[in-house]
Amino acid sequence: MIEKNQSICIIGAGSTGIAACKNFHQAGLDFICYEASDQIGGNWVYKNKNQMSSAYKSLHINTSREKMEYSDFPMPDSFPDFPHHSDIAKYFNDYVDHFGFRDKIKFNTSVVSAILLEDESWQISTSDGVTNIYDNLVVANGHHWDPRYPNPDFKGKYSGETMHSHHYLEPHDPVDCVGKNIVIVGAGNSAMDIACELSRKNTANKVFLAVRSPVWITPKYFGSTPLDSFQRHPSIKANFFQKAFEKIFGFLADFILTRRVIKYIGRPEDIGLPKPSHKFTQAHPTISSEIQLRIGSGDLIIKPNIDNFNNKTVTFDDGSKEEIDVIIYATGYKISFPFFSDSFLKVKNNDIALYKRIFHPQYSSLFFLGLVQPLCAMMPIADEQSKLLTSYLKNTYKLPSQEVMKQDAESIHNEMKDYYVDSPRHTIQINCLTYTDDLRDELKLGSRRL
């Protein structure tokens, strides 16, 4: 059954999708948001019904609440600097109810197929068996839900239990790690959090962290202030003095940040981790205030990457061997869109170039929100993206030509890839403040194109 044509379809009611909903709702746009779960919040919903959340029981945010909050809906002062995931889930629900668009979200309904029609409208089929036609499609399904494993896999065959960090909930769920010998593969935020949790007293027996690529570690606090306290909120337009400071800081960023990290936590190699071969600003740092203590106490043992398996025997690149009961792969995620056919759009190696990280140069009715890897929180980024997209859909902003969009998208995309470490994690990396400033400048330019 095909229903009547509507204006905008949004896929996903996580932190990005609800930012789009709020801006569209305030602008009086006609939209519907499909959410596979029975509640909003996406990755921040513990044991989410849609099984796409990666929130573990002990999860807290690793950017401060003041830099994570939406600009027009501050987090309560009663929240700590780094709130628990349950606080964040409540905050998102309060956000939706405050702005009054919950009735525009269709819960327990996933998009199973999105087909572009000849007139550039979209045929959207959902899990409830209904097919609708929409003028525009906004993809906000996130990029931290489809687990990525090492490819190619390690040599040999492993006979113990394995899981991806995406499915980790707590030390005994879904795999019992208590009293076991564990290897966590990876060195990102999830890897460090899980490694620290399992290596605390009376949890796992032995915990090893197999570091595939060296990382810089930054604590959550520098002295008594949160790590991101020196930055302005991405929604705030910089004044002359702020721009001057940020320009100078940009030139000296590696030196300044490296010195601060060394002062408060030490060089990675000083605390038992591999020495990074890249500058601090050339890769996503891992945020942990506990890793130094866990390594220094002998609770967590650092290893190089895995070389091969032989039943439960794991051999590492340095030739050392350990008998391991459980392997947890904290090896990142794939960017994927299961509702698109491979012939229409398939992302290889997480590589996708978009104009302003939003607009697909080839399709005038297809938009992506939140498809960025920021060195800050996603929420203010998604809000700024949604403001630009709202203006486009309200016809108060005009895009440049398709050719200009394509050239600009590829140029910026390649520039970021050239600067950051070559890995699937950094293909959509952005500088938060530069990016949001650019979105606001682009909005002004687009209004002049009308």
Sequence and secondary structure as in RCSB ss.txt:
>XXXX:A:sequence
MIEKNQSICIIGAGSTGIAACKNFHQAGLDFICYEASDQIGGNWVYKNKNQMSSAYKSLHINTSREKMEYSDFPM
PDSFPDFPHHSDIAKYFNDYVDHFGFRDKIKFNTSVVSAILLEDESWQISTSDGVTNIYDNLVVANGHHWDPRYP
NPDFKGKYSGETMHSHHYLEPHDPVDCVGKNIVIVGAGNSAMDIACELSRKNTANKVFLAVRSPVWITPKYFGST
PLDSFQRHPSIKANFFQKAFEKIFGFLADFILTRRVIKYIGRPEDIGLPKPSHKFTQAHPTISSEIQLRIGSGDL
IIKPNIDNFNNKTVTFDDGSKEEIDVIIYATGYKISFPFFSDSFLKVKNNDIALYKRIFHPQYSSLFFLGLVQPL
CAMMPIADEQSKLLTSYLKNTYKLPSQEVMKQDAESIHNEMKDYYVDSPRHTIQINCLTYTDDLRDELKLGSRRL
>XXXX:A:secstr
 EEEEEEEEEE  SHHHHHHHHHHHHHT  EEEE SSSSS GGGSTT TTS     TT B SS HHHHSBTTB  
 TTS SS BHHHHHHHHHHHHHHHT GGGEETT  EEEEEE TTS EEEEETTS EEEEEEEEE   SSSSB   
SS  BS B SEEEEGGG  BTTBSS  TTSEEEEE  SHHHHHHHHHHTSTTS SEEEEE SS   EE SEETTE
ETTTTS  TTS   HHHHHHHHHHHHHHHHHHHHHHHHHT  GGGGTS   SS GGGS  EE SSHHHHHHTTSE
EEE  EEEEEBTEEEETTS EEE SEEEE   B    TTS TTT   BTTB   BTTTB TT TTEEE S  EES
S HHHHHHHHHHHHHHHHTTSS    HHHHHHHHHHHHHHHHHHS SSGGGTTEE HHHHHHHHHHHHHHHHHT 
